[in-house]
Amino acid sequence: MHADIAALTSKGQFTIPQRFRDLLGLSTGSKMVIVSDGENLLLKPITVPQANSFQRVIGELRKLEAKTKKGGMP
């Protein structure tokens, strides 16, 4: 686990240290989910699935479709 200190600006903003941005692959415009339990904050990057992930799923669905058409699945 890594820790660091960030100061809040008058606008309620703070900078995520570069090493954390690098570690998480964050860049300008990255979106974060902010969760609070009333005492702590949790920042979690919102990740967008890669296009090849969708292509992989589509490929698997096409295989399944072909298999069912041939009577290979109940």
Secondary structure, 3 states (H helix, E strand, C coil): CCCCCCCCCCCCCCCCCHHHHHHHCCCCCCCEEEEECCCCEEEEECCCCCHHHHHHHHHHHHHHHHHHHCCCCC
